[in-house]
Amino acid sequence: MDIELHIFTNSTINAPDTWHIETTYKSFKNTFKVDLPVTVWCDKNPNQEKAFEYIDALRKIFPIVNHEVGGLSHGYHMAVRGSTKEFLFMLEHDWEFYADRIPHTLEQIVDGMRKDNILHMRFNRKVHGNQPDAHASFGQDMDWVDYEGSVFPYSMVNAVSNNPHIINRQRWLDEAEKHTHYVGLGREYGLEEYLTSSPIRGAIYGPRGHPPTIFHTDGKNPEHLRNSSLLN
């Protein structure tokens, strides 16, 4: 299976605690039952005082931890440019998956993306499930078009979200990168905002009405460090 996993994190108020990213990784493995090559990209902001303690803790868990990262956008671009895989699973550090709501294997999902020529496919966090009038992480999912799909059902929408997603790496480089206004380390530009306002369209896993497939544990909120988890 020509795919690898990239996890994006930063030194938040909770650093050097690794609960969020460990729980995210455990949820990923429990859901998809695979051991993919994994690389962690760590921004030392905003809690720089604890950043290197956090990085040291991460290196006890993950084989590759890159910390010369100027925000999500910078790490994301380095991940895409540095990989040779056909597909990349892009995962921020504070998400979990509802495993029972994702009946397809990762291999099947990648096969469906290949057959249907999908550039960007995300898993959905919406409270009311896959609905064309529900709130996305940025803006609204509009121009909603449903597809039965070659392998799994999905919808195409105008919004492109950073919520857990898979990209076709070469297509992203050829078609999406030029819309991100990326300029390098030290300059943070959003990915969702630029791609959503571009001609790029994103796919959402599952048919219309499918319940949420991901849950946000919110790494910025110290009050939910331990008690906000699907795995408790």
C-alpha positions in Angstrom: 0.0 0.0 0.0 1.7 3.2 -1.2 0.9 5.5 1.7 2.6 6.9 4.8 1.3 8.7 7.9 2.3 12.3 8.9 1.3 13.6 12.3 1.5 17.4 12.9 1.8 18.7 16.4 3.0 21.8 18.4 4.2 22.6 21.8 0.9 23.7 23.4 0.1 24.6 27.0 0.1 20.8 27.8 3.7 20.2 26.7 5.7 18.1 27.4 2.7 15.8 28.0 2.2 13.5 25.0 -1.3 12.2 25.8 -3.0 13.8 22.8 -0.7 12.6 20.1 -0.3 9.2 21.7 -4.1 8.8 21.9 -4.5 10.0 18.3 -1.9 7.5 17.0 -3.5 4.7 19.1 -6.9 5.5 17.6 -5.5 5.5 14.1 -3.9 2.1 14.5 -7.0 0.7 16.2 -9.2 1.9 13.4 -7.2 1.0 10.4 -5.2 -2.0 11.7 -2.0 -1.0 9.9 1.6 0.0 10.8 2.4 2.8 8.3 5.7 4.6 8.1 5.1 7.6 10.4 6.8 11.0 10.7 6.0 13.6 13.3 6.3 17.4 12.5 6.6 19.5 15.6 6.3 23.3 15.8 8.0 24.6 19.0 5.4 27.4 19.4 3.6 28.6 21.4 5.1 27.0 24.5 8.8 27.3 23.6 9.9 26.9 27.2 8.7 23.3 27.2 9.3 22.6 23.5 12.5 20.5 23.7 11.2 18.5 26.6 8.1 17.7 24.4 10.4 16.8 21.4 12.5 14.5 23.6 9.3 12.8 24.8 8.0 12.4 21.3 11.3 10.8 20.2 10.7 8.1 22.7 7.5 7.2 20.9 8.1 8.0 17.2 11.0 7.1 15.0 11.2 10.4 13.1 10.5 13.8 14.7 11.2 17.0 12.8 11.2 20.2 14.8 12.5 22.8 12.4 8.9 23.6 11.6 7.3 27.0 11.3 3.7 26.0 11.8 1.3 23.5 10.2 1.6 24.9 6.7 5.4 24.7 6.7 5.4 21.2 8.0 2.7 20.1 5.6 4.6 21.4 2.6 7.9 19.7 3.8 6.0 16.4 4.2 4.6 16.6 0.7 7.8 17.6 -0.9 9.9 15.2 0.9 7.8 12.1 0.3 7.9 9.7 -2.6 4.6 7.9 -1.7 1.5 8.0 -3.9 -0.8 8.9 -0.9 -0.2 10.7 2.4 -2.4 10.4 5.5 -2.3 13.9 7.1 -3.3 13.9 10.8 -3.1 16.6 13.4 -2.3 15.5 17.0 -5.7 15.9 18.7 -8.2 13.7 16.8 -9.7 10.2 17.3 -11.6 8.0 14.9 -15.0 6.4 15.4 -13.7 3.0 14.2 -17.2 1.4 13.9 -18.2 4.2 11.5 -15.4 3.5 9.0 -16.2 0.0 7.6 -13.6 0.2 4.8 -10.0 -0.7 5.3 -7.3 1.9 4.5 -6.3 -0.1 1.5 -9.8 0.0 0.2 -10.1 3.7 0.8 -6.8 4.3 -1.1 -8.0 2.1 -3.9 -11.2 4.1 -4.1 -9.3 7.4 -4.2 -7.2 6.0 -7.0 -10.1 4.7 -9.1 -12.2 7.8 -8.6 -9.2 10.2 -9.0 -9.8 11.9 -5.7 -7.1 14.5 -4.7 -8.2 15.2 -1.1 -10.5 13.1 1.0 -11.3 14.0 4.6 -13.1 12.3 7.5 -16.0 14.3 8.9 -16.4 15.8 12.3 -19.9 17.2 11.9 -22.3 16.8 14.8 -25.3 16.0 12.5 -23.4 13.8 10.1 -22.7 14.4 6.4 -25.2 17.1 5.5 -24.8 19.9 3.0 -25.9 22.6 5.4 -23.7 21.6 8.4 -20.7 23.6 9.7 -17.3 22.5 8.4 -14.0 23.4 10.1 -13.7 26.4 7.8 -16.7 28.1 6.1 -19.6 25.9 4.9 -19.6 22.8 2.8 -21.4 24.0 -0.3 -22.0 22.7 -3.9 -22.6 19.3 -2.4 -22.5 16.5 -4.9 -23.0 12.8 -3.9 -21.2 9.9 -5.5 -21.7 6.2 -5.0 -18.0 5.7 -5.7 -16.1 2.7 -7.1 -15.3 1.4 -3.6 -17.0 3.6 -1.0 -19.6 6.4 -1.2 -18.5 10.0 -0.8 -19.5 13.6 -1.5 -17.6 16.4 -3.3 -17.8 19.9 -1.7 -16.1 23.2 -2.2 -14.5 23.2 1.3 -11.0 21.8 1.8 -10.4 21.0 5.5 -7.3 20.2 7.6 -9.4 17.7 9.6 -7.9 14.2 9.2 -7.5 13.5 5.5 -5.7 11.7 2.8 -4.1 13.3 -0.3 -2.9 12.1 -3.6 0.6 13.6 -3.2 1.5 14.3 -6.8 -1.9 15.7 -7.6 -1.6 18.0 -4.5 1.8 19.2 -5.8 0.5 19.7 -9.3 -2.9 21.2 -8.6 -3.2 22.4 -5.0 0.2 23.8 -3.8 0.0 26.8 -6.2 -3.1 28.0 -4.3 -1.6 27.9 -0.8 0.7 31.0 -1.1 3.4 29.2 0.7 6.6 31.1 1.4 8.5 29.0 3.9 9.7 28.8 7.5 8.6 31.7 9.7 5.6 32.7 7.6 2.4 31.0 8.6 -0.3 30.8 5.9 -3.4 28.7 6.2 -4.1 25.8 4.0 -7.9 25.5 4.5 -8.6 29.1 3.7 -6.7 29.3 0.5 -7.7 25.9 -0.9 -11.4 26.4 -0.1 -11.3 29.7 -2.0 -9.6 28.0 -4.9 -11.1 25.8 -7.6 -9.9 22.7 -5.7 -12.7 20.6 -4.3 -12.6 18.2 -1.4 -14.2 14.8 -0.9 -15.9 13.6 2.3 -15.9 9.9 3.2 -19.3 8.3 3.6 -22.7 8.8 2.1 -25.0 11.7 2.9 -26.3 11.4 6.5 -23.3 9.4 7.6 -22.5 10.1 11.2 -19.2 11.8 12.3 -16.1 9.6 11.7 -13.7 11.7 13.8 -13.7 13.4 17.2 -11.7 16.4 18.3 -9.9 16.1 21.6 -8.7 19.7 21.4 -5.0 19.9 22.3 -5.3 23.5 23.2 -7.6 22.9 26.1 -5.9 21.8 29.3 -9.2 20.9 31.0 -9.7 18.1 28.5 -6.2 16.6 28.8 -7.5 13.3 30.0 -11.3 13.2 30.1 -12.1 13.9 26.5 -11.4 10.7 24.6 -13.3 8.0 22.8 -10.8 5.5 24.2 -11.6 6.0 27.9 
